[in-house]
């Protein structure tokens, strides 16, 4: 299987988004110092921030001793616990601020965004511990049903939390994973076909896959680190996965969905054609990204109502 031809797969709108992103966040950023990476990422996120929809407010408060941001609007059919992306190294409450505000409004839910600890200062299982503790505290505070959601590294955390909460008293209505890295085989499939994809390369994935672990050693067979490293996929909540076609992580979604279905659960994986990792930031300027974001919020809204969407 040869390398992908992005001149055919990626449309002009998406290329414009890629070029704008790279003007703030150069492709070689993962090779910089962590401090420099964070400064570049923060500046990029500020440049792409789209503000809040009318009627949405936000406040910061701790849940399970983890700083979080609570978004509330006119409706709250359920509470969404959101884990941000950023390779476990960059990002925070600021990086996905407007995305969470729009999910709140468009899906008619309360959103609690989790500011989990970052690597390399804090290694695994710190990120997982924070995500799990915050989710438990959110459930205890609001008492209602929970939908888990996250993108990229946050999608990985979301899936790991869903695994950990099986059999608990917390009512999970579902989980929504957006271009997640779930620990698939990095020597086959999309990891090779899209090894040099715009926005995220296989080399980037390999860097982020080691920097979060003690001694830079990735554990095997540990679902708290990567959901696909688990051996039991039964009892998981209904799962919607949205992956970008032009992304080394693309195949992880299909593999995870297949494991859940094989174990008797509900899961659906959608490959968003011609899109790249991080496309949520392009939802206002790229038609394909906007359509995907509408599917994501529609899927969250359906799960929040206790429904399995007919399609996404």
Backbone as CSV, one residue per row, in Angstrom:
resi,resn,N_x,N_y,N_z,CA_x,CA_y,CA_z,C_x,C_y,C_z
1,UNK,0.850,-1.186,0.000,0.000,0.000,0.000,0.886,1.237,0.000
2,UNK,0.724,2.091,-1.013,1.567,3.261,-1.154,1.075,4.441,-0.351
3,UNK,1.851,5.514,-0.415,1.491,6.735,0.295,0.280,7.384,-0.359
4,UNK,-0.495,8.096,0.422,-1.697,8.765,-0.071,-1.326,9.951,-0.955
5,UNK,-2.196,10.243,-1.919,-2.012,11.389,-2.798,-2.925,12.509,-2.311
6,UNK,-2.376,13.412,-1.522,-3.201,14.451,-0.903,-3.657,15.514,-1.889
7,UNK,-3.004,15.579,-3.045,-3.473,16.529,-4.069,-4.849,16.131,-4.591
8,UNK,-5.184,14.859,-4.442,-6.501,14.384,-4.876,-7.485,14.261,-3.715
9,UNK,-6.996,13.929,-2.538,-7.882,13.673,-1.403,-8.362,14.941,-0.721
10,UNK,-7.515,15.962,-0.677,-7.791,17.162,0.115,-8.250,18.298,-0.791
11,UNK,-9.374,18.921,-0.433,-9.908,20.000,-1.274,-9.274,21.337,-0.919
12,UNK,-9.614,22.373,-1.712,-8.968,23.686,-1.564,-9.255,24.327,-0.211
13,UNK,-10.485,24.181,0.278,-10.816,24.756,1.583,-9.951,24.158,2.688
14,UNK,-9.773,22.856,2.611,-8.984,22.181,3.643,-7.516,22.558,3.529
15,UNK,-7.017,22.687,2.300,-5.628,23.127,2.131,-5.439,24.522,2.702
16,UNK,-6.404,25.402,2.519,-6.296,26.750,3.076,-6.237,26.699,4.601
17,UNK,-7.041,25.819,5.197,-7.027,25.628,6.647,-5.667,25.084,7.100
18,UNK,-5.130,24.132,6.362,-3.827,23.560,6.700,-2.751,24.641,6.672
19,UNK,-2.758,25.450,5.616,-1.736,26.496,5.484,-1.869,27.543,6.589
20,UNK,-3.097,27.895,6.935,-3.295,28.857,8.022,-2.795,28.272,9.339
21,UNK,-3.107,27.001,9.576,-2.635,26.353,10.800,-1.114,26.336,10.849
22,UNK,-0.482,25.979,9.740,0.975,25.886,9.705,1.648,27.247,9.855
23,UNK,0.937,28.322,9.524,1.498,29.657,9.724,1.656,29.966,11.215
24,UNK,0.849,29.315,12.038,0.938,29.465,13.491,1.703,28.298,14.134
25,UNK,1.492,27.107,13.605,2.009,25.881,14.211,2.781,25.116,13.137
26,UNK,4.082,25.402,12.962,4.865,24.770,11.899,4.892,23.252,12.037
27,UNK,5.033,22.531,10.926,5.029,21.066,10.975,6.075,20.466,11.905
28,UNK,7.186,21.185,12.136,8.261,20.636,12.970,8.085,20.975,14.453
29,UNK,6.940,21.501,14.849,6.753,21.971,16.220,6.991,20.885,17.267
30,UNK,6.622,19.641,16.971,6.803,18.558,17.953,8.276,18.328,18.297
31,UNK,9.197,18.858,17.491,10.624,18.690,17.772,11.162,19.797,18.676
32,UNK,10.349,20.799,18.972,10.785,21.911,19.813,10.696,21.538,21.292
33,UNK,11.227,22.406,22.148,11.084,22.207,23.583,9.603,22.251,23.955
34,UNK,9.247,21.615,25.062,7.848,21.590,25.487,7.336,23.003,25.726
35,UNK,8.151,23.832,26.356,7.731,25.217,26.621,7.424,25.951,25.322
36,UNK,8.271,25.757,24.314,8.049,26.422,23.029,6.825,25.839,22.329
37,UNK,6.652,24.529,22.389,5.464,23.903,21.800,4.193,24.515,22.375
38,UNK,4.156,24.670,23.685,2.953,25.199,24.328,2.688,26.639,23.946
39,UNK,3.738,27.427,23.850,3.556,28.817,23.436,3.000,28.924,22.031
40,UNK,3.527,28.107,21.120,3.057,28.102,19.731,1.613,27.625,19.671
41,UNK,1.304,26.547,20.368,-0.044,25.985,20.354,-1.054,26.972,20.921
42,UNK,-0.688,27.634,22.037,-1.600,28.593,22.648,-1.896,29.761,21.707
43,UNK,-0.863,30.241,21.022,-1.069,31.340,20.080,-1.976,30.914,18.930
44,UNK,-1.779,29.694,18.430,-2.632,29.188,17.363,-4.086,29.088,17.825
45,UNK,-4.294,28.567,19.026,-5.661,28.412,19.529,-6.352,29.756,19.683
46,UNK,-5.609,30.769,20.134,-6.201,32.107,20.226,-6.595,32.625,18.856
47,UNK,-5.772,32.346,17.861,-6.060,32.827,16.505,-7.311,32.183,15.926
48,UNK,-7.583,30.933,16.305,-8.731,30.215,15.753,-9.985,30.321,16.627
49,UNK,-9.893,30.963,17.782,-11.037,31.031,18.708,-12.195,31.789,18.071
50,UNK,-13.403,31.195,18.129,-14.572,31.763,17.449,-15.593,32.368,18.408
51,UNK,-15.261,32.469,19.677,-16.197,33.042,20.632,-17.282,32.057,21.039
52,UNK,-18.183,32.525,21.894,-19.258,31.683,22.408,-20.564,31.954,21.668
53,UNK,-21.367,30.923,21.467,-22.718,31.156,20.944,-23.543,31.936,21.965
54,UNK,-24.548,32.624,21.480,-25.428,33.383,22.366,-26.101,32.438,23.367
55,UNK,-26.135,32.868,24.626,-26.825,32.100,25.647,-25.964,31.105,26.398
56,UNK,-24.679,30.954,26.005,-23.779,30.022,26.677,-22.866,30.792,27.633
57,UNK,-22.780,30.314,28.863,-21.878,30.899,29.851,-20.897,29.831,30.329
58,UNK,-19.802,30.274,30.909,-18.794,29.321,31.398,-18.205,29.810,32.708
59,UNK,-17.818,28.863,33.540,-17.147,29.181,34.796,-16.156,28.060,35.098
60,UNK,-15.099,28.392,35.806,-14.092,27.405,36.172,-14.302,26.964,37.616
61,UNK,-14.224,25.676,37.849,-14.315,25.134,39.199,-13.720,23.731,39.221
62,UNK,-13.299,23.279,40.397,-12.673,21.949,40.476,-13.698,20.826,40.573
63,UNK,-13.367,19.709,39.950,-14.121,18.463,40.109,-13.093,17.375,40.386
64,UNK,-13.224,16.731,41.546,-12.232,15.721,41.912,-10.839,16.283,42.009
65,UNK,-10.714,17.537,42.498,-9.439,18.248,42.633,-8.764,18.536,41.289
66,UNK,-9.534,18.473,40.210,-9.022,18.793,38.873,-9.759,20.039,38.378
67,UNK,-9.032,21.049,37.957,-9.669,22.248,37.446,-10.451,21.927,36.180
68,UNK,-11.681,22.391,36.119,-12.540,22.148,34.962,-13.250,23.436,34.577
69,UNK,-13.838,23.451,33.407,-14.665,24.579,32.956,-16.044,24.047,32.611
70,UNK,-17.049,24.654,33.218,-18.431,24.223,33.043,-19.137,25.186,32.092
71,UNK,-19.677,24.637,31.013,-20.427,25.416,30.030,-21.906,25.084,30.182
72,UNK,-22.719,26.109,30.280,-24.153,25.888,30.419,-24.915,26.820,29.497
73,UNK,-26.011,26.309,28.973,-26.880,27.075,28.096,-28.329,26.890,28.508
74,UNK,-29.243,27.144,27.596,-30.671,27.045,27.927,-31.123,25.629,28.255
75,UNK,-30.412,24.606,27.718,-30.824,23.221,27.918,-29.677,22.399,28.487
76,UNK,-30.033,21.306,29.159,-29.015,20.372,29.659,-29.630,18.989,29.746
77,UNK,-29.781,18.352,28.574,-30.365,17.007,28.535,-29.478,16.006,29.256
78,UNK,-28.198,16.275,29.288,-27.224,15.434,29.986,-25.971,16.264,30.177
79,UNK,-24.995,15.692,30.854,-23.709,16.363,31.030,-22.656,15.648,30.194
80,UNK,-21.925,16.415,29.394,-20.825,15.886,28.598,-19.514,16.208,29.306
81,UNK,-18.720,15.200,29.567,-17.378,15.402,30.108,-16.419,15.364,28.919
82,UNK,-15.719,16.480,28.684,-14.892,16.616,27.481,-13.406,16.655,27.845
83,UNK,-12.643,15.808,27.147,-11.184,15.745,27.300,-10.539,16.327,26.036
84,UNK,-9.743,17.355,26.206,-9.144,18.050,25.061,-7.983,17.278,24.457
85,UNK,-7.704,17.572,23.185,-6.549,17.018,22.498,-5.293,17.841,22.763
86,UNK,-4.180,17.380,22.177,-2.913,18.076,22.328,-1.749,17.153,22.637
87,UNK,-1.914,15.861,22.313,-0.808,14.929,22.469,-0.381,14.683,23.900
88,UNK,-1.217,15.034,24.878,-0.905,14.934,26.306,0.183,15.913,26.715
89,UNK,0.586,16.803,25.807,1.697,17.724,26.054,1.245,19.179,26.046
90,UNK,0.333,19.520,25.150,-0.132,20.907,25.016,-1.653,20.952,25.191
91,UNK,-2.170,22.169,25.288,-3.616,22.361,25.385,-4.088,22.495,26.820
92,UNK,-5.359,22.827,26.953,-5.953,23.017,28.274,-7.354,23.565,28.119
93,UNK,-7.831,24.274,29.113,-9.184,24.809,29.060,-9.339,25.846,27.947
94,UNK,-8.250,26.501,27.584,-8.306,27.532,26.548,-8.355,26.940,25.140
95,UNK,-7.732,25.787,24.936,-7.483,25.304,23.581,-8.746,24.855,22.859
96,UNK,-9.728,24.378,23.606,-10.966,23.893,23.003,-12.173,24.629,23.577
97,UNK,-11.923,25.829,24.042,-12.934,26.632,24.722,-14.163,26.877,23.860
98,UNK,-13.951,27.357,22.643,-15.095,27.657,21.774,-15.763,26.383,21.260
99,UNK,-14.984,25.329,21.047,-15.556,24.045,20.622,-16.525,23.536,21.691
100,UNK,-16.098,23.581,22.942,-16.964,23.110,24.032,-18.210,23.979,24.162
101,UNK,-18.052,25.285,23.990,-19.209,26.187,24.070,-20.220,25.869,22.971
102,UNK,-19.730,25.556,21.775,-20.634,25.230,20.667,-21.296,23.875,20.861
103,UNK,-20.576,22.907,21.418,-21.195,21.618,21.734,-22.330,21.829,22.730
104,UNK,-22.085,22.659,23.735,-23.098,22.979,24.734,-24.372,23.494,24.061
105,UNK,-24.224,24.442,23.174,-25.382,25.056,22.522,-26.017,24.126,21.496
106,UNK,-25.215,23.557,20.621,-25.757,22.785,19.499,-26.351,21.454,19.932
107,UNK,-25.771,20.829,20.958,-26.271,19.524,21.413,-27.264,19.653,22.566
108,UNK,-27.390,20.856,23.115,-28.320,21.047,24.222,-27.902,20.310,25.479
109,UNK,-26.625,20.433,25.833,-26.071,19.711,26.976,-25.224,20.654,27.823
110,UNK,-25.008,20.262,29.055,-23.979,20.886,29.885,-22.652,20.232,29.490
111,UNK,-21.604,21.018,29.394,-20.278,20.474,29.073,-19.324,20.815,30.203
112,UNK,-18.590,19.820,30.662,-17.524,20.034,31.642,-16.207,19.638,30.987
113,UNK,-15.352,20.622,30.721,-14.052,20.370,30.110,-13.018,20.158,31.210
114,UNK,-12.160,19.167,31.034,-11.223,18.737,32.071,-9.805,19.221,31.763
115,UNK,-9.201,19.901,32.722,-7.832,20.405,32.566,-6.861,19.417,33.215
116,UNK,-6.726,18.247,32.592,-5.870,17.201,33.148,-4.393,17.591,33.062
117,UNK,-3.591,16.983,33.919,-2.158,17.274,33.942,-1.486,16.821,32.641
118,UNK,-0.415,17.515,32.287,0.262,17.281,31.018,1.657,16.693,31.217
119,UNK,2.101,15.972,30.184,3.466,15.459,30.120,4.374,16.548,29.520
120,UNK,5.662,16.468,29.719,6.378,15.396,30.428,6.499,15.610,31.936
121,UNK,5.996,16.747,32.441,6.084,16.968,33.889,5.298,15.906,34.658
122,UNK,4.186,15.503,34.082,3.324,14.510,34.722,3.143,13.349,33.754
123,UNK,3.595,12.192,34.157,3.569,11.014,33.281,2.370,10.128,33.603
124,UNK,2.103,9.216,32.697,1.041,8.239,32.914,1.255,7.536,34.246
125,UNK,0.204,7.369,35.059,-1.222,7.537,34.721,-1.830,8.869,35.156
126,UNK,-1.042,9.924,35.296,-1.567,11.197,35.805,-2.746,11.705,34.985
127,UNK,-2.631,11.679,33.644,-3.710,12.192,32.782,-4.977,11.361,32.981
128,UNK,-4.791,10.044,32.970,-5.932,9.152,33.165,-6.545,9.343,34.546
129,UNK,-5.720,9.425,35.570,-6.231,9.603,36.924,-7.073,10.868,37.031
130,UNK,-6.605,11.962,36.424,-7.360,13.219,36.457,-8.684,13.096,35.710
131,UNK,-8.641,12.491,34.523,-9.859,12.341,33.725,-10.888,11.493,34.464
132,UNK,-10.435,10.416,35.067,-11.343,9.536,35.789,-11.902,10.222,37.037
133,UNK,-11.036,10.889,37.797,-11.489,11.564,39.015,-12.489,12.665,38.694
134,UNK,-12.218,13.439,37.660,-13.132,14.509,37.286,-14.480,13.948,36.852
135,UNK,-14.460,12.866,36.072,-15.712,12.270,35.601,-16.546,11.773,36.772
136,UNK,-15.916,11.116,37.725,-16.644,10.629,38.897,-17.233,11.789,39.692
137,UNK,-16.473,12.876,39.830,-16.957,14.027,40.588,-18.095,14.740,39.856
138,UNK,-18.015,14.821,38.539,-19.104,15.421,37.751,-20.381,14.617,37.933
139,UNK,-20.263,13.303,37.858,-21.436,12.441,38.034,-22.019,12.603,39.435
140,UNK,-21.167,12.731,40.431,-21.651,12.902,41.801,-22.329,14.256,41.982
141,UNK,-21.801,15.277,41.323,-22.368,16.620,41.474,-23.739,16.738,40.821
142,UNK,-23.840,16.271,39.570,-25.060,16.509,38.811,-26.052,15.351,38.867
143,UNK,-25.561,14.171,39.184,-26.456,13.054,39.423,-27.176,12.493,38.218
144,UNK,-26.999,13.102,37.075,-27.721,12.654,35.894,-26.847,11.853,34.969
145,UNK,-27.376,11.522,33.821,-26.610,10.728,32.860,-25.427,11.504,32.284
146,UNK,-24.404,10.758,31.897,-23.151,11.323,31.406,-22.871,10.823,29.991
147,UNK,-22.407,11.727,29.129,-21.829,11.362,27.838,-20.363,11.763,27.883
148,UNK,-19.485,10.851,27.528,-18.061,11.153,27.464,-17.688,11.567,26.047
149,UNK,-16.778,12.544,25.923,-16.342,12.983,24.598,-14.927,13.525,24.680
150,UNK,-14.223,13.452,23.557,-12.881,14.001,23.505,-12.287,13.851,22.124
151,UNK,-11.261,14.640,21.842,-10.608,14.569,20.539,-9.132,14.256,20.705
152,UNK,-8.587,13.494,19.757,-7.165,13.166,19.698,-6.713,12.516,20.997
153,UNK,-5.743,13.102,21.707,-5.327,12.543,22.990,-6.501,12.479,23.958
154,UNK,-7.380,13.474,23.882,-8.573,13.463,24.713,-9.520,12.340,24.358
155,UNK,-9.541,11.942,23.089,-10.329,10.783,22.690,-9.764,9.514,23.295
156,UNK,-8.423,9.445,23.372,-7.788,8.292,24.011,-8.162,8.222,25.485
157,UNK,-8.108,9.362,26.173,-8.480,9.401,27.581,-9.943,9.030,27.776
158,UNK,-10.793,9.535,26.909,-12.224,9.242,26.997,-12.477,7.747,26.932
159,UNK,-11.866,7.079,25.956,-12.061,5.636,25.808,-11.535,4.884,27.021
160,UNK,-10.401,5.314,27.554,-9.846,4.640,28.730,-10.746,4.818,29.944
161,UNK,-11.326,6.002,30.099,-12.254,6.241,31.207,-13.503,5.376,31.048
162,UNK,-14.012,5.274,29.819,-15.188,4.436,29.577,-14.917,2.990,29.975
163,UNK,-13.723,2.502,29.651,-13.349,1.139,30.047,-13.327,1.005,31.565
164,UNK,-12.758,2.008,32.235,-12.599,1.928,33.683,-13.927,2.001,34.430
165,UNK,-14.923,2.651,33.847,-16.196,2.866,34.530,-17.214,1.752,34.296
166,UNK,-16.837,0.736,33.538,-17.753,-0.390,33.348,-18.087,-1.031,34.687
167,UNK,-19.373,-1.285,34.887,-19.787,-1.920,36.126,-19.947,-0.965,37.297
168,UNK,-19.670,0.335,37.069,-19.844,1.315,38.145,-21.289,1.801,38.169
169,UNK,-21.580,2.639,39.145,-22.938,3.178,39.260,-23.155,4.408,38.383
170,UNK,-22.113,4.847,37.698,-22.235,6.024,36.837,-22.928,5.630,35.534
171,UNK,-24.007,6.342,35.224,-24.796,6.032,34.033,-24.178,6.706,32.813
172,UNK,-23.441,5.930,32.024,-22.849,6.451,30.791,-23.813,6.203,29.641
173,UNK,-24.279,7.280,29.045,-25.173,7.144,27.895,-24.408,6.861,26.612
174,UNK,-23.138,7.174,26.594,-22.350,6.923,25.392,-21.020,7.641,25.457
175,UNK,-20.205,7.387,24.432,-18.952,8.110,24.276,-18.792,8.503,22.816
176,UNK,-18.216,9.687,22.606,-17.985,10.219,21.266,-16.505,10.547,21.144
177,UNK,-15.839,9.853,20.231,-14.400,9.988,20.053,-14.119,10.654,18.717
178,UNK,-13.290,11.703,18.738,-12.985,12.482,17.540,-11.501,12.326,17.222
179,UNK,-11.207,11.784,16.063,-9.856,11.393,15.618,-8.960,10.955,16.780
180,UNK,-9.378,9.900,17.495,-8.611,9.458,18.667,-7.407,8.590,18.305
181,UNK,-6.386,8.660,19.139,-5.279,7.711,19.059,-5.501,6.653,20.121
182,UNK,-5.768,5.421,19.706,-6.212,4.394,20.648,-5.210,3.269,20.858
183,UNK,-4.007,3.452,20.310,-2.969,2.445,20.549,-2.928,1.330,19.533
184,UNK,-3.320,1.607,18.300,-3.270,0.593,17.256,-1.853,0.304,16.783
185,UNK,-1.729,-0.668,15.870,-0.434,-1.087,15.332,0.119,0.000,14.423
186,UNK,1.218,0.602,14.806,1.773,1.739,14.066,2.673,1.313,12.906
187,UNK,2.683,0.029,12.624,3.494,-0.474,11.516,2.645,-1.020,10.383
188,UNK,1.389,-0.611,10.328,0.524,-1.070,9.245,-0.595,-0.066,8.992
189,UNK,-1.326,-0.300,7.909,-2.530,0.476,7.618,-2.298,1.971,7.502
190,UNK,-3.187,2.738,8.112,-3.154,4.188,7.968,-1.873,4.803,8.536
191,UNK,-1.240,4.120,9.478,0.007,4.660,10.021,1.095,4.736,8.952
192,UNK,1.005,3.871,7.956,1.969,3.897,6.855,1.438,4.696,5.676
193,UNK,0.173,4.460,5.314,-0.412,5.186,4.184,-0.387,6.684,4.418
194,UNK,-0.624,7.095,5.663,-0.676,8.518,5.994,0.458,8.922,6.928
195,UNK,1.599,8.276,6.747,2.751,8.558,7.601,3.198,10.008,7.505
196,UNK,2.993,10.625,6.348,3.428,12.010,6.127,2.240,12.935,5.911
197,UNK,1.143,12.655,6.578,-0.069,13.460,6.413,0.144,14.885,6.911
198,UNK,-0.521,15.852,6.290,-0.496,17.205,6.845,-1.111,17.204,8.240
199,UNK,-0.620,18.047,9.110,-1.149,18.289,10.462,-0.667,17.286,11.511
200,UNK,-0.494,16.017,11.125,0.023,15.019,12.065,0.698,13.918,11.270
201,UNK,1.973,13.640,11.581,2.707,12.584,10.892,2.889,11.383,11.826
202,UNK,3.321,10.285,11.237,3.609,9.097,12.049,4.714,9.407,13.053
203,UNK,5.708,10.184,12.654,6.781,10.547,13.581,6.232,11.336,14.766
204,UNK,5.285,12.228,14.503,4.647,12.959,15.597,3.963,11.991,16.557
205,UNK,3.241,11.023,15.986,2.524,10.039,16.802,3.504,9.266,17.680
206,UNK,4.634,8.862,17.119,5.627,8.102,17.878,6.199,8.942,19.022
207,UNK,6.405,10.224,18.781,6.891,11.119,19.836,5.874,11.202,20.961
208,UNK,4.617,11.490,20.614,3.586,11.641,21.636,3.281,10.325,22.349
209,UNK,3.578,9.204,21.677,3.301,7.895,22.273,4.309,7.505,23.345
210,UNK,5.437,8.192,23.405,6.445,7.838,24.409,6.610,8.913,25.481
211,UNK,6.437,10.180,25.131,6.752,11.264,26.059,5.858,11.262,27.287
212,UNK,4.715,10.609,27.214,3.785,10.628,28.347,4.032,9.520,29.362
213,UNK,4.967,8.629,29.068,5.157,7.465,29.944,6.462,7.548,30.732
214,UNK,6.482,6.955,31.930,7.737,6.894,32.695,8.845,6.240,31.878
215,UNK,10.005,6.882,31.898,11.182,6.377,31.162,10.919,6.263,29.665
216,UNK,9.911,7.001,29.168,9.567,6.979,27.733,9.259,5.579,27.227
217,UNK,8.778,4.712,28.110,8.465,3.331,27.745,6.947,3.148,27.720
218,UNK,6.413,2.852,26.545,4.981,2.677,26.386,4.555,1.313,26.936
219,UNK,3.581,1.284,27.862,3.148,-0.001,28.408,2.282,-0.769,27.410
220,UNK,2.310,-2.079,27.508,1.474,-2.924,26.664,0.411,-3.598,27.531
221,UNK,-0.748,-3.849,26.938,-1.810,-4.537,27.653,-2.477,-3.704,28.725
222,UNK,-2.360,-2.378,28.634,-2.890,-1.477,29.655,-3.943,-0.568,29.033
223,UNK,-5.215,-0.859,29.290,-6.301,-0.068,28.703,-6.400,1.318,29.312
224,UNK,-5.776,1.559,30.470,-5.771,2.910,31.015,-4.826,3.812,30.225
225,UNK,-3.908,3.210,29.478,-2.985,3.964,28.632,-3.507,4.090,27.208
226,UNK,-4.094,3.017,26.669,-4.620,3.008,25.310,-5.680,1.924,25.210
227,UNK,-6.877,2.317,24.820,-8.022,1.398,24.880,-7.812,0.132,24.054
228,UNK,-7.150,0.235,22.894,-6.952,-0.946,22.065,-5.961,-1.925,22.672
229,UNK,-5.290,-1.524,23.740,-4.400,-2.438,24.441,-5.171,-3.323,25.424
230,UNK,-6.463,-3.045,25.590,-7.285,-3.876,26.461,-7.583,-5.219,25.823
231,UNK,-8.096,-6.143,26.627,-8.439,-7.476,26.112,-9.937,-7.752,26.215
232,UNK,-10.655,-6.897,26.929,-12.089,-7.095,27.121,-12.816,-5.824,26.717
233,UNK,-13.659,-5.926,25.697,-14.376,-4.755,25.182,-15.880,-4.863,25.438
234,UNK,-16.246,-5.734,26.346,-17.662,-5.889,26.674,-18.101,-4.807,27.653
235,UNK,-19.405,-4.536,27.662,-19.963,-3.615,28.640,-19.673,-2.156,28.410
236,UNK,-19.161,-1.809,27.240,-18.874,-0.407,26.951,-20.141,0.319,26.491
237,UNK,-20.225,1.620,26.720,-21.420,2.362,26.318,-21.480,2.517,24.800
238,UNK,-22.646,2.867,24.256,-22.744,3.142,22.822,-21.672,4.144,22.396
239,UNK,-21.002,3.830,21.302,-19.797,4.572,20.921,-19.884,5.094,19.492
240,UNK,-19.681,6.404,19.333,-19.590,7.040,18.024,-18.163,7.538,17.836
241,UNK,-17.586,7.205,16.692,-16.204,7.576,16.417,-16.154,8.320,15.083
242,UNK,-15.456,9.446,15.087,-15.278,10.245,13.876,-13.786,10.378,13.629
243,UNK,-13.313,9.847,12.508,-11.886,9.910,12.206,-11.665,10.664,10.912
244,UNK,-10.490,11.275,10.805,-10.108,11.973,9.579,-9.444,10.984,8.630
245,UNK,-9.843,11.022,7.367,-9.269,10.096,6.384,-7.764,10.283,6.269
246,UNK,-7.290,11.530,6.233,-5.886,11.835,5.975,-5.145,12.017,7.301
247,UNK,-5.028,10.924,8.032,-4.522,10.968,9.400,-3.920,9.598,9.718
248,UNK,-2.693,9.538,10.242,-2.129,8.240,10.617,-3.015,7.463,11.578
249,UNK,-3.792,8.163,12.406,-4.633,7.514,13.411,-5.933,6.955,12.842
250,UNK,-6.180,7.141,11.567,-7.488,6.831,10.973,-7.982,5.429,11.315
251,UNK,-7.149,4.415,11.173,-7.605,3.029,11.338,-7.946,2.663,12.781
252,UNK,-7.449,3.414,13.748,-7.735,3.086,15.149,-9.241,3.074,15.420
253,UNK,-9.971,4.005,14.801,-11.411,4.077,15.030,-12.137,2.836,14.564
254,UNK,-11.805,2.363,13.372,-12.453,1.161,12.835,-12.127,-0.059,13.679
255,UNK,-10.871,-0.169,14.118,-10.477,-1.323,14.928,-11.201,-1.324,16.274
256,UNK,-11.308,-0.166,16.882,-11.974,-0.073,18.181,-13.468,-0.366,18.043
257,UNK,-14.094,0.200,17.034,-15.520,-0.068,16.805,-15.766,-1.558,16.582
258,UNK,-14.892,-2.205,15.814,-15.045,-3.636,15.537,-14.932,-4.463,16.818
259,UNK,-14.030,-4.076,17.712,-13.875,-4.803,18.978,-15.131,-4.674,19.833
260,UNK,-15.714,-3.486,19.867,-16.923,-3.266,20.670,-18.089,-4.066,20.108
261,UNK,-18.267,-4.027,18.806,-19.364,-4.765,18.174,-19.176,-6.269,18.383
262,UNK,-17.951,-6.741,18.231,-17.682,-8.169,18.427,-17.984,-8.613,19.850
263,UNK,-17.892,-7.680,20.797,-18.174,-7.995,22.197,-19.641,-7.781,22.554
264,UNK,-20.465,-7.488,21.539,-21.893,-7.346,21.761,-22.378,-5.941,22.011
265,UNK,-21.514,-4.942,21.821,-21.904,-3.563,22.055,-22.294,-2.838,20.782
266,UNK,-22.613,-1.551,20.932,-22.961,-0.695,19.800,-21.821,0.271,19.526
267,UNK,-21.391,0.329,18.281,-20.339,1.265,17.903,-20.444,1.561,16.417
268,UNK,-20.149,2.790,16.064,-20.139,3.185,14.658,-18.943,4.086,14.420
269,UNK,-18.190,3.781,13.378,-17.011,4.566,13.008,-17.264,5.253,11.679
270,UNK,-17.078,6.565,11.647,-17.261,7.306,10.399,-15.924,7.908,9.971
271,UNK,-15.516,7.609,8.762,-14.307,8.191,8.187,-14.701,9.458,7.447
272,UNK,-14.226,10.597,7.929,-14.547,11.879,7.302,-13.591,12.118,6.135
273,UNK,-14.148,12.011,4.931,-13.338,12.006,3.722,-12.605,13.333,3.512
274,UNK,-11.317,13.218,3.195,-10.514,14.379,2.837,-10.143,15.290,3.991
275,UNK,-10.492,14.898,5.206,-10.165,15.753,6.348,-8.879,15.294,7.030
276,UNK,-8.319,16.197,7.822,-7.024,15.985,8.451,-7.166,16.086,9.967
277,UNK,-6.163,15.611,10.667,-6.163,15.675,12.125,-6.299,17.139,12.572
278,UNK,-7.108,17.360,13.594,-7.301,18.719,14.103,-8.336,19.528,13.358
279,UNK,-9.166,18.873,12.546,-10.089,19.635,11.692,-11.188,20.366,12.455
280,UNK,-11.371,20.091,13.751,-12.392,20.836,14.500,-12.161,22.337,14.421
281,UNK,-10.900,22.753,14.390,-10.617,24.189,14.309,-11.027,24.778,12.969
282,UNK,-11.238,23.922,11.976,-11.653,24.403,10.664,-13.154,24.332,10.430
283,UNK,-13.916,24.105,11.472,-15.365,23.865,11.307,-16.120,25.056,10.743
284,UNK,-15.560,26.267,10.870,-16.256,27.458,10.371,-15.825,27.848,8.962
285,UNK,-14.715,27.313,8.493,-14.185,27.716,7.192,-14.092,26.587,6.182
286,UNK,-14.162,25.347,6.651,-14.065,24.188,5.766,-15.409,23.466,5.772
287,UNK,-16.044,23.378,4.625,-17.390,22.796,4.552,-17.418,21.376,5.095
288,UNK,-16.432,20.575,4.727,-16.387,19.185,5.199,-16.259,19.127,6.723
289,UNK,-15.452,20.021,7.286,-15.268,20.037,8.737,-16.537,20.510,9.434
290,UNK,-17.201,21.510,8.867,-18.452,21.983,9.445,-19.524,20.915,9.436
291,UNK,-19.592,20.165,8.348,-20.574,19.079,8.263,-20.265,17.989,9.276
292,UNK,-18.976,17.696,9.469,-18.599,16.693,10.454,-18.943,17.163,11.863
293,UNK,-18.671,18.424,12.163,-18.979,18.937,13.498,-20.484,18.881,13.759
294,UNK,-21.283,19.140,12.736,-22.738,19.024,12.895,-23.134,17.582,13.195
295,UNK,-22.457,16.632,12.543,-22.729,15.217,12.839,-22.309,14.871,14.266
296,UNK,-21.195,15.423,14.700,-20.703,15.157,16.053,-21.696,15.670,17.088
297,UNK,-22.130,16.922,16.941,-23.061,17.478,17.931,-24.424,16.795,17.858
298,UNK,-24.835,16.395,16.665,-26.089,15.653,16.529,-25.984,14.298,17.220
299,UNK,-24.822,13.650,17.068,-24.607,12.367,17.729,-24.597,12.501,19.239
300,UNK,-23.940,13.551,19.736,-23.933,13.794,21.176,-25.346,14.036,21.682
301,UNK,-26.115,14.830,20.944,-27.491,15.127,21.352,-28.334,13.861,21.407
302,UNK,-28.167,12.979,20.424,-28.932,11.727,20.416,-28.566,10.861,21.616
303,UNK,-27.281,10.699,21.873,-26.863,9.901,23.023,-27.360,10.511,24.328
304,UNK,-27.356,11.848,24.407,-27.832,12.523,25.616,-29.315,12.264,25.863
305,UNK,-30.052,11.974,24.810,-31.479,11.625,24.944,-31.671,10.138,25.195
306,UNK,-30.586,9.405,25.234,-30.678,7.965,25.410,-31.016,7.239,24.128
307,UNK,-30.740,7.862,22.980,-31.067,7.284,21.685,-29.801,6.913,20.927
308,UNK,-29.914,5.881,20.101,-28.843,5.503,19.178,-29.162,6.123,17.834
309,UNK,-28.335,7.047,17.344,-28.665,7.731,16.086,-28.747,6.766,14.906
310,UNK,-29.719,7.002,14.046,-29.871,6.151,12.865,-28.650,6.226,11.969
311,UNK,-28.082,7.403,11.900,-26.861,7.569,11.112,-26.126,8.785,11.615
312,UNK,-24.838,8.853,11.318,-24.035,10.028,11.660,-23.148,10.363,10.479
